[in-house]
Amino acid sequence: MERFVMDERTGLKYELVGDYYLIAGEDEPEEYQPIGVWGQRHLHYLKEHHRGRYANLLTNGELKAYLADIDRQAEALFLRLVKQMADTEGITETLKASAQMEWVGRMNNVRNRATEILNNELIHISVSSWPPKGMTAATVGVA
């Protein structure tokens, strides 16, 4: 038996699966888009506070792409914030080599502040007010 069969009358393509022919989708397989911690946090926020928007994204098939986009933006912003704060406060590799525990403490402080900023400005926002007030796609790191 052939693996793929085309029905000339309907124009549908069928694929042999086990003993049965099932309609073969013409869609390309979805590109794998990992949803990291920021996307998961925003998903939780949508489920809790914006159920309508969550349901709309889910039923339109846009939820994964939306969350992956939020995750990419948040990760880029997080890394940039941590680097800028560390540079501003003089947290360097020299400090890391000479006083490791001080470096760890100061970097943890910087990372916690960056996480708090992201949670307030990007993750826990009203989805109708995107991008956050005073920010553009360029400042978020999307452009």
Backbone as a ProteinNet text record, in pm:
[ID]
protein_1_A
[PRIMARY]
MERFVMDERTGLKYELVGDYYLIAGEDEPEEYQPIGVWGQRHLHYLKEHHRGRYANLLTNGELKAYLADIDRQAEALFLRLVKQMADTEGITETLKASAQMEWVGRMNNVRNRATEILNNELIHISVSSWPPKGMTAATVGVA
[TERTIARY]
84	0	88.6	44	119.5	102.7	207.4	201.9	113.4	120.8	38.3	-49.7	-176.1	-271.5	-343.9	-361.2	-430.6	-568.3	-672.7	-808.9	-835.3	-849.4	-867.7	-1000.9	-1102.6	-1235.8	-1238.6	-1180.6	-1184.4	-1058.9	-951.1	-824.8	-749.7	-794.2	-728.9	-620.4	-519.1	-408.2	-423.4	-409.6	-425.1	-293	-267	-145	-183.7	-110.5	-134.9	-75.9	-163	-122.1	-176.5	-86.6	-131.7	-206.6	-332	-415.6	-512.9	-506	-604.7	-537.6	-611.9	-567.6	-633.2	-550.3	-598.1	-559.3	-637.6	-607.9	-471.7	-385	-250.9	-257.9	-210.7	-211.6	-110.5	-145	-55	35.5	7	85.4	225.9	316.5	452.4	452.2	534.8	538	579.6	514.1	545.1	689.7	751.2	888.1	886	977.6	982.3	1022.5	937.2	965.1	962.4	1078.8	1080	1020	947.3	889.3	958.7	1042.4	1122.2	1047.5	1123	1066.2	981.3	1023.8	949.4	816.5	817.9	694.9	599	653.5	569.5	506.5	584	529.6	418	438.3	335.1	211.3	231.5	119.2	36.6	103.5	34	-44.2	18.3	-46.7	-170.9	-159.6	-275.4	-388.9	-355.2	-458.6	-529.5	-455.9	-513.1	-587.8	-535.1	-586.9	-648.3	-619.9	-672.1	-721.2	-823.3	-873	-925.2	-987	-1038.8	-927.9	-824.4	-709.2	-641.9	-628.5	-569.2	-651.2	-783	-870.3	-862.6	-856.9	-847.4	-717.6	-606.1	-477.4	-475.1	-531.3	-532.3	-616.9	-735.8	-824.1	-777.1	-706.5	-652.4	-522.2	-468.2	-342.3	-220.9	-234.3	-125.1	-54.4	-99.7	-47.9	100.3	141.9	283.6	374.6	338.8	421.5	425.3	311.6	304.3	394.4	384.3	465.6	613.5	646	786.5	842.4	760.7	803.9	825.8	731.5	746.7	873.7	896.3	1013.1	1142.7	1149.7	1270.1	1295.1	1189.3	1203.6	1249.6	1188.1	1220.9	1363.9	1405.2	1541.9	1644.8	1619.9	1711.9	1717.6	1601.8	1597	1664.4	1641.2	1702.8	1855	1909.5	2055.1	2113	2042.9	2090.8	2084.8	1976.4	1964.9	2073.6	2096.5	2199.1	2335.4	2367.2	2497.8	2510.4	2405.7	2411.6	2423.5	2346.5	2352.7	2488.1	2539.7	2670.3	2779.2	2775.1	2875	2864	2742	2719.9	2771.9	2754.7	2794.5	2937.8	3008.9	3148.8	3169.9	3077.9	3092	3165.2	3292.5	3377.4	3435.2	3502.8	3571.4	3686.4	3744.3	3850.7	3796.4	3680	3614.5	3582.8	3540	3507.7	3630.8	3745.8	3868.4	3920.2	3900.5	3957.9	3863.8	3734.3	3638.8	3513.7	3521.9	3414.9	3279.8	3278.3	3150	3084.1	3164.9	3109.1	3051.7	3125.1	3078.6	2945.9	2937.4	2814.5	2698	2720.2	2614.1	2565.8	2660.2	2623.7	2554.7	2602.3	2538.8	2398.5	2380.6	2246.6	2152.2	2203.5	2123.6	2082.9	2177.6	2150.5	2047.9	2066.6	1973.6	1832.7	1823.7	1692.9	1622.3	1698.3	1638.7	1594.3	1675.7	1638.9	1513.7	1504.7	1385.7	1262.7	1276.3	1163.8	1119.2	1214.4	1181.2	1106.4	1157.1	1091.4	951	935.8	803.3	704.4	747.9	657.9	634.9	735.3	725.6	685.3	707.2	685.3	596.8	613.9	543.1	403.8	391.7	263.6	203.8	181.5	123.9	-10.7	-88.1	-212.8	-177.1	-224	-187.1	-239.3	-338.6	-389.3	-298.4	-206.2	-119.4	22.6	39.3	171.9	207.9	328.9	441.1	420.8	494.9	479	500.4	438.3	445.1	590.4	622.4	756.2	855	809.8	899.8	853.4	949.6	918.4	979.1	953.3	1010.4	1162.7	1221.9	1367.5	1421	1352.2	1402.3	1382.1	1284.4	1262	1360.9	1418.7	1517.5	1458.8	1348.4	1281.4	1321.7	1354	1377.4	1491.9
-118	0	124.4	224.7	348.6	428.4	501.7	579.8	703.1	768.8	886.5	860.4	899.5	884.4	1017.2	1059.7	1184.9	1151.2	1206.7	1188.4	1298.7	1258.7	1356.5	1430.3	1362.9	1422.5	1536.3	1512.9	1613.7	1699.1	1649.5	1721.9	1706.7	1611	1589.1	1483.4	1499.8	1405.1	1321.8	1190.5	1098.5	1029	1002.1	933.9	803.8	697.4	567.4	567.1	547.2	539.3	407.3	311.1	177.7	114.3	79.6	19.1	119.2	243.5	341.8	459	516.2	638.8	756.4	848.9	969.5	1090.3	1195.5	1316.2	1369.5	1390.1	1442.2	1594.1	1654	1799.4	1859.7	1972.7	2042.2	2138.5	2150.4	2242.2	2189.2	2282.8	2248.3	2223.4	2132.4	2114.3	2244.8	2272.1	2395.2	2395.4	2510.3	2525.8	2521.8	2448.1	2436.7	2570.7	2623.3	2749.8	2725.8	2720.6	2696.2	2814.6	2782.6	2886.3	2875.3	2972.7	2970.1	3023.9	3058.1	3100.3	3227	3320	3445.4	3419.5	3336.3	3300.4	3225.6	3137.1	3062.9	3157.1	3253.5	3350.1	3432.2	3473.7	3552.8	3467.1	3340.5	3249.1	3237.6	3221.3	3213.7	3342.7	3455	3585.3	3596	3553.8	3559.1	3471.9	3350.7	3259.3	3314.7	3382.1	3434.6	3566.6	3656.3	3793.2	3836	3765.5	3801.8	3676.4	3615.4	3488.2	3502.6	3613.6	3636.1	3640	3715.3	3724.9	3589.2	3516.8	3382.4	3290.4	3290.7	3204.7	3242.7	3371.3	3419.1	3371.9	3388.8	3344.4	3193.4	3121.1	2975.1	2925.7	2980	2932.6	2974.6	3086.1	3129.9	3059.6	2981.5	2911.5	3002.2	3115.4	3212.8	3212.8	3130.7	3136.8	3103.3	2993.9	2954.4	3060.8	3112.9	3215.8	3341.3	3378	3496	3478.8	3363.7	3339.7	3329.4	3267.6	3258.7	3397.9	3485.2	3622.1	3698.5	3686.2	3750.5	3698.7	3568.1	3507.4	3561.9	3571	3623.7	3768.6	3849.4	3990.3	4004	3927.3	3936.8	3891	3783.7	3734.2	3836.3	3895.9	3998.2	4118	4162.5	4275.7	4242.3	4121.9	4079.8	4082.2	4022.5	4019.5	4159.7	4245.9	4382.9	4459.4	4441.7	4509.5	4464.8	4334.3	4282.4	4339.2	4339.5	4391.4	4540.5	4617.2	4761.2	4791.5	4721.9	4745.4	4704.5	4591	4545.3	4643.9	4693.2	4791.4	4920.7	4964.5	5088	5077	4960	4941.4	4891	4877	4837.3	4690.8	4605.9	4461.9	4403.5	4370.9	4329.5	4190.5	4141.8	4012.7	4022.2	4140.5	4161	4139.7	4194.5	4174.4	4026.7	3961.5	3818.6	3737.3	3775.3	3702.3	3731.4	3854.3	3891.1	3866.9	3887.8	3871.7	3800.9	3670.7	3593.7	3607.6	3598.7	3604.7	3742	3846.8	3980.2	3991.6	3938.5	3941.8	3866.2	3747.6	3667.4	3743.3	3801.4	3875.8	3993.6	4069.2	4186.4	4148.1	4039.9	3994.2	3939.9	3869.3	3821.7	3939.6	4044.9	4165.2	4225.6	4234.2	4290.5	4204.8	4072.7	3982.8	3991.3	4001.1	4012.5	4142.6	4251.7	4378.8	4373.9	4313	4300.4	4214	4107.4	4021.3	4099	4178.4	4257.8	4359.5	4423.2	4519	4449.6	4334.4	4260.2	4216.7	4166.1	4123.1	4238.5	4356.4	4471.5	4535.9	4535.5	4608.2	4522.8	4392.3	4310.2	4189.2	4122.5	3997.2	4022.6	4105.1	4129.8	4261.9	4274.3	4397.4	4366.7	4468.5	4453.4	4431.3	4322	4290.9	4394.5	4471.6	4574.9	4698	4706.3	4823.9	4791.7	4697.3	4661.9	4758.5	4808.3	4791.9	4876.1	4843.9	4916.7	5066.6	5142.9	5288.6	5335.6	5420.3	5476.3	5385.8	5271.2	5179	5160.9	5133.5	5103	4967.1	4919.3	4791	4796.3	4910.7	4923.2	4915.1	4977	4975.6	4839.8	4763.2	4630.6	4532	4570.2	4484	4401.7	4446.7	4370.6	4417.7	4544.4	4602.5	4540.4
0	0	0	-74.2	-82	47	83.9	207.3	191.5	75.6	49.4	-71.8	-62.6	-172	-187.9	-313.9	-342.9	-398.1	-338.1	-387	-488.3	-615.6	-723	-710.7	-661	-651.4	-548.9	-429.8	-323.9	-319.4	-377.6	-374.3	-243	-160.4	-31.7	-44	36.6	41.8	168.1	154.3	266.4	293.7	421.8	464.2	533.4	500.6	562	703	801.3	940.7	994.7	1014.5	1054	938.6	960.1	856.4	794.3	832.2	788.6	719	623.5	560.6	632.8	679.9	746.4	662.2	673.9	597.9	643.2	545.7	574.7	574.5	680.8	690	595.3	540.7	450	525.4	653	734.6	752.8	756.6	795.1	944.8	992.3	1137.5	1204.9	1317	1388.2	1434.2	1418.4	1465.3	1618.2	1674	1819.6	1878.1	1963.1	2028.8	2179.3	2239.6	2383.9	2459.1	2562.8	2647.3	2781.9	2810.6	2932.1	3052.7	3152.7	3280.1	3265.9	3182.6	3167.4	3097.8	2995.8	2927	3018.4	3102.6	3196.9	3299.6	3345.2	3441.7	3379	3254	3187.3	3160.2	3126.4	3106.8	3235.1	3346.4	3475.2	3501	3471.3	3489.8	3401.2	3275.3	3185.7	3236	3281.1	3329.7	3452	3538	3662.1	3644.5	3560.8	3557.3	3424.8	3316.8	3184.6	3113.2	3169.8	3116.2	2973.7	2943.4	2808.3	2705.2	2736.2	2644	2629.5	2740.5	2736.5	2646.8	2664.8	2584.3	2436.9	2408.5	2270.5	2205.2	2273.3	2219	2200.2	2294.8	2288.8	2172	2155.8	2049.8	1910.7	1900.6	1771.6	1735.8	1828.5	1802.5	1810.1	1875.5	1883.4	2018.3	2111.5	2248	2255	2190.3	2198.5	2140	2024	1961	2047.1	2103.7	2190.6	2312.7	2378.8	2499	2465.2	2352.1	2311.1	2284	2225	2198.6	2328.8	2422.5	2553.8	2621.2	2612.9	2676.6	2616	2483.5	2417.5	2458.1	2456.9	2494.4	2639	2726.3	2868.7	2895	2831	2852.4	2804.3	2687.7	2636.3	2730.6	2777.7	2869.1	3001	3052.6	3178.4	3168.7	3064.2	3048.7	3035.5	2959.9	2944.1	3075.7	3151.2	3281.2	3377.7	3384.8	3476	3438.4	3309.5	3265.7	3298.5	3268.8	3295.5	3443.9	3525.7	3670.7	3727.5	3681.3	3730.2	3690.8	3568	3524.4	3604.8	3629	3704.3	3847.4	3906.9	4046.2	4062.2	3952.3	3959.4	3995.7	3960.3	3985.8	3866.1	3886	3775.2	3799.8	3697.4	3708.9	3808.9	3822.6	3920.6	4061.1	4088.7	4218.3	4238.6	4132.4	4140.5	4180	4125.6	4155.8	4296.4	4343.9	4473.3	4591.3	4573.1	4683.3	4630	4621.2	4557.1	4626.4	4756.4	4827.7	4814.6	4815.5	4795.3	4654.7	4555.6	4417.7	4403.8	4464.3	4457.3	4519.5	4635.8	4702.3	4620.6	4565.7	4487.2	4356.2	4292.7	4168.4	4195.5	4305.5	4341.2	4362	4426.5	4446.6	4312.5	4220.8	4088	4014.3	4017	3947.1	4007.1	4137.5	4201.5	4162.9	4156.7	4115.5	3969.5	3884.4	3742.7	3727.7	3806	3803	3846	3949.3	3998.7	3893.2	3828	3722.1	3609.3	3567.1	3459.3	3497.4	3618	3661.4	3656.9	3700	3705.1	3568.9	3483.3	3357.2	3238	3243.7	3124.5	3150.3	3259.4	3284.2	3339.7	3440.1	3506	3462	3333.7	3279.8	3218.2	3200.1	3127.1	2980.9	2923.6	2786.1	2687.9	2727.7	2638.7	2637.4	2731.9	2739.4	2693.1	2601.5	2550.5	2440.4	2428.2	2520	2645.1	2751.4	2877	2858.2	2944.2	2938.1	2936.8	2842.1	2834.1	2762.3	2713.1	2643.5	2501.1	2414.4	2274.5	2245.1	2124.8	2084.9	2092.8	2062.2	2065.5	2208.9	2304.5	2441.2	2507.8	2458.1	2511.2	2450	2336.3	2272.1	2159.6	2101.4	1997	1858	1845.4	1713.1	1639.8
[MASK]
+++++++++++++++++++++++++++++++++++++++++++++++++++++++++++++++++++++++++++++++++++++++++++++++++++++++++++++++++++++++++++++++++++++++++++++++

